[in-house]
Amino acid sequence: LLLQKMATAEPLLPGPGAAQKEVKHTNFSIFYGANEYLETLSKKYEEYDELADLLKSSPDGGADADAYPAKKGEEGSNEPKKKMLSLDVDDDKRSKRTKRSVPTPNVPEPMPSNLAFMFAKITLEQKLYMWNIYTLIFVAEALSIVAYWALLKFDLLPFWVATIVMGTIMAALGIQNVYILHDVIHGATFPPYEWQAYITHPFADFISLPWMEMIMEHNRHHNSTFDLLNHGEFGWDPANWLYVLQEWTPAWYGWLTVPLVPLWHFVGASDTGGLFAILWWMNFPDAGPSGKCDKAFWTKWLPARVKHNLFVLSCWACVWLLGSVGLGLPLAEGWKFTFIVSAMFRTGFSIAWTFFTNLNHSHWWNEFLASDPERTWPFLHRFMAFCLGGSHRWNEMLFHDIHHMCPGRIGAMSQRGRFHGWQKVHDACVEILANGLWKHNDPETQMEQHQKRRSFVLKSRKESKQSKESQ
C-alpha cells in the first residue's frame, strides 16, 4: 500500500517558507537534502564529462548538462570527435543515411501557460522522490523473492499456485522497474547515494550494464534516432538489433518473426539484459589514438563494470542460497529456484521493453495511432493502461514521439504523469502534437505524415467534445 501510494501521488514538496530551511539527512535515511544533492550533481557531470558531450548532441541539447561545456572533440580542439558521443553527419550536417538535416525541436515560443509544466525542469525534490520510489521497488523485488521462498518453505500454498501468484507480482515489479528506470534516466540521472546506482536493475539478468553506462547507451539511442521510424538516422543506435525481427522485410511474412520479439528480450537483448551489455561493451568507449584502448576504460568504465556485476551476482547468489540451503536442499539444487525467479522477473522486464522499444518504434503501431484508436478501441486503452500500471504509464506508448523530440526538457510521459496526472499530460501532448514536433526544410517523413493525420483527428474530437459540453 505504501509503494502504491508513493507511486501514484505527488511528492510532498516543501511548503511556503520551507525552501530556505536546509534539509538534513542521516546515514540511515534514503531521503537526501536538496543542497547536498546539487553538489553531488555538479561533481558527477565533471567526472562523467562524456555524458555532458552526449547530451549536447541530443535533440534538445540535454537538460542538466547545459551547465557543463562539452570537452571532447569540440570545434577548435585537436582531439577528433568521438563516434559514440556525437552525431554521424556529413560535411553539410546531414544524415549520411537519409540525407536529412538535423531537425530542431518545435518548442512553443512564447510558451503557453497550459504547456509550461511539460517543459519545466524537474525540481530537486521531484528527483529525490523518484529515487525514493526506485529504492522502494528494489526492496519490494527482494521481499517478493523472500515471500516466494516462504510460501515454498512452509508449504503455505501448492507449488504451482505459489509460483503463479508470486510470478505475477514479480513480473509486475519488473514492469514498474523499467518505467522508473526510464523516468529517472530522463530527469534524475544521478542517484543521491552511490549505493543506489547498484539497485537499479539487478534482477533483470545475471550480468548487465552499470547505471552510468545504462544512461550513456540510452542517450546514444536518442542521439541516433530522432524520428521514431528512422532508426539509426544520425549514427549507430544500440537498440537497432531489437527491431530486426519486426522489420527485416516489409513483406507479409515479416510478421512470422514478430512473436519472437518478446523472447529476444527475454534472453537478454534489451537494455537491462546481459546480451545487450556485451553489445555495448564491444562498442564503448571509443578507441583512443592509433586504435589504442581509451584511457578512461581502465580508470572509469572497467572498474564500474566489475563492481556492478559483482553486486548483481551477489544478489543472485543470495537467491541461490535461499533456493537450496534455505529449502533444506543441497547447494547444487539452488539453480531451480534461481531460474524460476529469474524467469518471472525477465517476463516483466521483457513485457515492458517490448512496449518501449518495439511497439513504440513500429510502423504498425504509429499507423494505428493515427486512426484514433482511443475512440474506436477504448477497452484496449483501458486494459493496456491497467496492465502497465496506470494511464500515466500508457501515455508513454501514446506519445513516445514527443518524448523523442525533447528527451531532456520534457523527459518521459510517465515521469510527468507522476507529478501532474495522466489527463493533464495527455491533453498537453495533444496540443504539442498539433503544433508539429520538428522544424526543418526537408520533405515530410512517414512518421510526420502519421503525426499530422493523428493530430487533426485528436483536435477535431477535442473540439467536438468541448462544443457538446458548452451546449
C-alpha positions in Angstrom: 0.0 0.0 0.0 2.9 2.4 0.8 4.5 1.6 -2.5 1.2 2.2 -4.4 0.6 5.5 -2.6 4.1 6.8 -3.3 4.0 5.7 -6.9 0.7 7.4 -7.7 0.7 10.5 -5.5 2.6 13.7 -5.9 5.7 14.0 -3.6 5.5 16.1 -0.5 7.2 19.3 -1.7 8.3 21.9 0.9 5.6 24.3 1.9 5.9 28.1 1.9 8.9 29.3 3.8 10.4 25.8 3.9 12.7 26.3 0.9 15.2 28.3 2.9 15.5 25.7 5.6 18.4 23.3 4.9 17.2 19.7 4.7 19.2 17.3 6.8 19.6 13.5 6.5 21.1 10.7 8.5 23.1 7.7 7.4 20.1 5.5 7.9 17.7 7.6 5.7 17.0 7.2 2.0 15.9 10.8 1.8 18.5 13.3 0.8 18.9 17.1 1.2 18.4 19.2 -1.9 21.6 21.3 -1.3 23.7 18.2 -0.9 22.3 16.6 -4.0 23.0 19.7 -6.0 26.7 19.5 -5.0 26.7 15.8 -6.0 25.2 16.6 -9.4 27.9 19.1 -10.2 30.7 16.7 -9.3 29.2 13.9 -11.3 29.0 15.8 -14.5 32.6 16.8 -14.1 33.5 13.1 -13.5 31.4 11.9 -16.4 32.1 14.6 -19.0 31.4 12.0 -21.7 27.7 12.2 -20.7 27.8 16.0 -21.0 29.2 15.6 -24.5 26.5 13.1 -25.4 23.7 15.2 -24.0 24.9 18.2 -26.0 24.2 16.2 -29.2 20.7 15.2 -28.1 17.7 16.6 -29.9 17.0 19.3 -27.3 20.6 19.7 -26.1 20.1 17.9 -22.8 18.8 19.3 -19.5 21.3 19.4 -16.7 24.3 19.1 -18.9 23.9 22.5 -20.4 25.8 23.9 -17.5 28.8 21.9 -18.3 30.6 22.6 -21.6 31.5 19.7 -23.8 35.2 18.9 -23.7 35.9 16.2 -26.2 36.2 16.9 -29.9 34.7 20.4 -29.9 35.5 22.9 -32.6 39.0 24.3 -32.2 40.2 21.1 -30.4 42.9 18.9 -31.8 41.1 15.8 -30.5 38.8 14.2 -33.0 35.1 13.8 -32.2 34.2 10.5 -30.5 31.8 8.5 -32.7 29.7 7.4 -29.7 29.4 10.9 -28.3 28.4 12.9 -31.4 26.0 12.8 -34.4 27.2 10.9 -37.5 26.6 13.5 -40.2 28.4 14.6 -43.4 30.1 17.9 -44.1 26.7 19.6 -44.7 25.4 18.4 -41.3 23.1 15.9 -42.9 22.5 12.3 -42.1 24.8 10.0 -44.1 21.9 7.5 -44.4 18.8 9.6 -45.2 20.5 12.9 -46.2 18.1 14.8 -43.9 19.4 17.7 -42.0 19.3 17.5 -38.2 15.8 18.7 -37.2 15.2 21.2 -34.4 12.5 20.5 -31.8 9.5 22.8 -32.3 9.3 24.1 -28.7 6.4 26.6 -28.4 7.5 30.3 -28.3 6.2 32.1 -26.4 5.4 29.2 -24.0 1.6 28.9 -23.4 0.8 28.7 -19.7 -1.0 25.3 -20.1 2.1 23.7 -21.6 4.8 25.3 -19.4 4.7 22.4 -16.9 5.7 19.9 -19.7 8.9 21.8 -20.4 9.7 22.9 -16.8 12.9 21.5 -15.4 12.4 18.6 -12.9 12.8 20.0 -9.4 15.3 18.6 -7.0 12.5 17.4 -4.7 11.0 15.5 -7.6 14.3 13.9 -8.5 14.7 12.8 -4.9 11.2 11.5 -4.8 11.8 9.3 -7.9 14.9 7.8 -6.4 12.9 7.0 -3.2 10.4 5.2 -5.4 13.3 3.4 -7.2 14.6 2.2 -3.8 11.2 1.0 -2.7 10.8 -1.0 -5.9 14.1 -2.7 -5.3 13.1 -3.5 -1.7 9.7 -4.8 -3.0 11.5 -7.1 -5.5 13.8 -8.5 -2.8 10.8 -9.1 -0.5 8.9 -10.8 -3.2 11.7 -13.3 -3.6 11.7 -13.9 0.2 7.9 -14.3 0.1 8.1 -16.9 -2.6 10.7 -18.8 -0.7 8.5 -18.6 2.5 5.5 -20.0 0.6 7.5 -23.0 -0.6 9.5 -23.5 2.7 6.4 -23.6 4.9 4.0 -25.2 2.3 1.6 -22.3 2.6 0.5 -22.8 -1.0 0.9 -25.6 -3.6 4.0 -25.1 -5.7 2.2 -24.0 -8.9 -0.2 -21.7 -7.1 2.7 -20.0 -5.2 4.7 -19.8 -8.5 1.8 -18.2 -10.4 0.9 -15.7 -7.6 4.4 -14.6 -6.9 5.4 -14.8 -10.6 2.6 -12.3 -11.4 3.9 -10.0 -8.6 7.5 -10.2 -9.8 6.6 -9.6 -13.4 4.5 -6.5 -12.3 7.5 -5.2 -10.3 9.7 -5.8 -13.4 7.4 -3.7 -15.5 7.5 -0.9 -12.9 11.3 -1.2 -12.7 11.6 -0.4 -16.3 9.3 2.6 -16.1 11.1 4.1 -13.1 14.4 3.4 -14.8 13.3 5.3 -17.8 11.8 8.1 -15.8 14.9 8.6 -13.8 17.2 8.5 -16.8 15.4 11.5 -18.2 15.4 13.8 -15.2 17.1 12.4 -12.2 20.2 10.9 -13.8 22.5 10.7 -10.8 21.4 8.9 -7.6 21.6 10.8 -4.3 23.7 7.9 -2.8 26.4 5.9 -4.6 24.8 2.6 -3.4 21.5 3.4 -5.2 23.3 3.1 -8.6 23.7 -0.6 -7.9 20.0 -1.4 -7.2 18.6 0.0 -10.5 18.1 -3.4 -12.3 20.0 -6.3 -10.5 17.2 -8.8 -11.1 16.9 -8.2 -14.8 19.6 -10.6 -15.8 22.7 -12.3 -14.3 25.0 -9.7 -15.8 24.1 -6.2 -17.1 25.3 -2.7 -17.7 26.2 -0.4 -14.8 23.9 2.5 -14.2 26.1 5.1 -15.8 26.5 3.1 -19.0 22.8 2.5 -19.0 22.4 6.2 -19.1 25.0 6.5 -21.9 23.5 3.9 -24.1 20.0 5.2 -23.8 21.1 8.7 -24.7 23.1 7.2 -27.6 19.7 5.8 -28.8 18.1 9.3 -28.6 21.0 10.9 -30.5 20.9 8.5 -33.4 17.1 8.1 -33.7 15.2 11.4 -33.7 12.3 10.2 -35.8 10.7 7.0 -34.4 10.6 5.2 -37.7 14.1 6.2 -38.9 16.3 4.1 -36.7 19.9 5.0 -36.5 19.5 8.0 -38.8 22.3 10.0 -37.2 24.6 7.2 -36.1 24.7 3.8 -34.5 21.7 3.1 -32.4 22.4 0.3 -29.8 18.6 -0.6 -30.0 18.8 -1.4 -33.7 19.1 -5.2 -33.2 15.8 -5.1 -31.2 13.9 -4.0 -34.4 15.3 -6.7 -36.7 12.7 -9.3 -36.0 9.9 -6.9 -36.9 11.4 -5.0 -39.7 13.7 -7.4 -41.6 11.3 -7.3 -44.6 8.2 -5.2 -45.5 6.6 -8.4 -46.9 3.7 -10.1 -45.2 5.9 -12.9 -43.9 7.8 -10.5 -41.9 5.0 -10.9 -39.3 6.1 -14.5 -38.8 9.1 -13.4 -36.7 7.3 -10.8 -34.6 6.2 -13.3 -32.0 9.9 -13.9 -31.3 10.4 -10.3 -30.2 9.5 -10.9 -26.5 11.7 -14.0 -26.5 14.6 -11.9 -27.9 14.1 -9.5 -24.9 13.7 -12.4 -22.5 17.2 -13.9 -23.3 18.9 -10.6 -22.6 18.8 -8.4 -25.7 17.1 -5.4 -24.1 18.8 -2.5 -22.4 18.9 -4.2 -19.0 20.0 -7.6 -20.4 23.3 -9.5 -20.4 23.5 -9.8 -24.2 22.8 -6.1 -24.6 25.6 -5.4 -22.1 28.1 -7.4 -24.3 26.9 -5.5 -27.4 27.5 -2.1 -25.7 30.9 -3.1 -24.3 32.0 -4.1 -27.8 31.4 -0.5 -28.9 32.0 1.7 -26.0 34.2 3.6 -25.1 35.6 4.7 -28.5 39.2 3.7 -29.2 41.9 6.2 -28.4 44.6 7.5 -30.8 46.1 4.8 -33.1 43.3 2.4 -32.1 44.6 2.1 -28.5 42.3 1.5 -25.6 40.7 4.6 -24.3 42.4 5.8 -21.1 39.1 6.1 -19.2 38.4 2.4 -19.9 40.9 1.3 -17.2 40.3 4.0 -14.7 36.5 4.5 -15.0 34.5 2.1 -17.1 36.1 -1.3 -16.3 36.1 -0.8 -12.5 32.4 0.2 -12.6 31.5 -2.8 -14.7 33.3 -5.2 -12.3 31.8 -3.6 -9.2 28.3 -3.5 -10.6 28.3 -7.1 -11.8 29.8 -8.4 -8.6 26.8 -6.8 -6.8 24.4 -8.4 -9.3 26.0 -11.8 -8.9 25.9 -11.4 -5.1 22.1 -10.8 -5.3 21.7 -14.0 -7.4 24.0 -15.9 -5.0 21.6 -15.0 -2.2 18.7 -16.2 -4.3 20.6 -19.5 -5.0 21.2 -20.0 -1.3 17.5 -19.4 -0.5 16.5 -22.0 -3.1 19.0 -24.6 -1.8 20.1 -24.4 1.8 17.1 -22.2 2.6 14.7 -25.0 1.4 16.7 -27.8 3.0 18.2 -28.9 -0.3 21.8 -29.5 -1.4 23.6 -26.4 -2.6 23.8 -27.7 -6.1 19.9 -27.7 -6.3 19.7 -24.0 -6.0 19.5 -23.5 -9.7 15.9 -24.5 -9.9 14.6 -21.8 -7.6 17.1 -19.3 -9.1 15.9 -19.9 -12.7 12.3 -19.7 -11.7 12.8 -16.3 -10.0 14.9 -15.1 -13.0 12.2 -16.2 -15.5 9.5 -14.4 -13.5 11.4 -11.1 -13.4 12.6 -11.5 -17.0 8.9 -11.8 -18.1 8.1 -8.4 -16.6 11.2 -6.7 -18.0 10.6 -8.3 -21.4 7.0 -7.1 -21.5 8.0 -3.5 -20.6 10.9 -3.3 -23.1 8.8 -4.9 -25.9 6.3 -2.0 -25.5 9.0 0.7 -25.1 11.3 -0.3 -27.9 9.3 -2.4 -30.4 5.7 -1.2 -30.1 6.6 2.5 -29.9 9.0 2.3 -32.8 6.9 0.1 -35.1 5.3 1.2 -38.3 2.1 -0.7 -37.5 1.6 1.0 -34.1 2.1 4.5 -35.4 -0.3 3.9 -38.3 -2.8 2.5 -35.7 -2.5 5.6 -33.5 -3.2 7.8 -36.5 -6.6 6.2 -36.8 -7.7 7.5 -33.4 -7.9 4.1 -31.5 -8.7 5.9 -28.2 -12.2 6.5 -29.6 -12.6 3.3 -31.7 -10.8 0.9 -29.2 -11.5 2.4 -25.7 -11.4 -1.0 -24.0 -8.0 -1.7 -25.4 -6.6 1.5 -23.9 -8.1 0.9 -20.5 -6.9 -2.7 -20.5 -3.3 -1.8 -21.5 -3.2 1.0 -19.0 -4.2 -1.4 -16.3 -1.5 -3.9 -17.4 1.3 -1.3 -17.4 0.4 0.2 -14.1 -1.9 3.2 -14.9 -2.8 5.7 -17.6 0.2 7.8 -16.9 2.3 4.8 -18.0 0.2 4.2 -21.1 0.8 7.8 -22.1 4.4 6.7 -22.9 3.0 4.4 -25.6 0.7 7.1 -27.0 3.2 10.0 -27.2 6.6 8.4 -27.5 7.3 10.6 -30.5 7.1 13.7 -28.2 9.5 12.1 -25.8 12.0 11.7 -28.7 11.5 15.4 -29.6 12.6 16.6 -26.2 14.1 13.7 -24.1 15.8 16.3 -21.9 13.4 19.1 -21.4 10.2 17.1 -21.4 11.6 13.8 -20.3 9.2 10.8 -20.0 5.5 11.0 -20.2 5.2 8.6 -17.3 7.5 10.9 -15.3 5.4 14.0 -15.9 2.3 12.0 -15.1 3.7 11.1 -11.6 3.5 14.8 -10.7 0.7 16.3 -12.8 -1.7 13.4 -13.5 -2.2 11.5 -16.8 -5.0 13.6 -18.2 -3.2 16.9 -18.0 -0.2 15.3 -19.6 -2.3 13.7 -22.3 -4.1 16.9 -23.2 -0.8 18.8 -23.3 0.7 16.2 -25.7 -2.3 16.5 -28.0 -1.6 20.2 -28.3 2.2 19.8 -28.7 1.5 17.2 -31.5 -0.9 19.6 -33.2 1.8 22.3 -33.4 4.2 19.9 -35.1 7.2 18.3 -33.5 10.1 19.4 -35.7 11.4 22.4 -37.6 13.3 21.6 -40.8 13.2 22.2 -44.6 13.2 18.6 -45.7 10.3 16.6 -47.1 7.9 15.1 -44.6 8.9 11.7 -43.2 6.4 8.9 -42.9 6.2 9.5 -39.2 5.4 13.1 -39.7 2.6 12.2 -42.0 1.2 9.9 -39.3 1.5 12.7 -36.7 -0.3 15.2 -38.9 -3.2 12.9 -39.5 -3.4 11.9 -35.9 -3.2 15.5 -34.5 -6.1 16.5 -36.9 -8.3 13.7 -35.6 -7.4 14.3 -31.9 -8.0 18.1 -32.2 -11.3 17.5 -34.0 -12.5 15.1 -31.3 -11.5 17.5 -28.6 -13.3 20.5 -30.2 -16.4 18.4 -30.7 -16.4 17.4 -27.1 -15.9 21.0 -25.9 -18.8 22.1 -28.2 -21.2 19.5 -26.7 -20.2 20.5 -23.2 -20.9 24.1 -23.9 -24.4 23.4 -25.2 
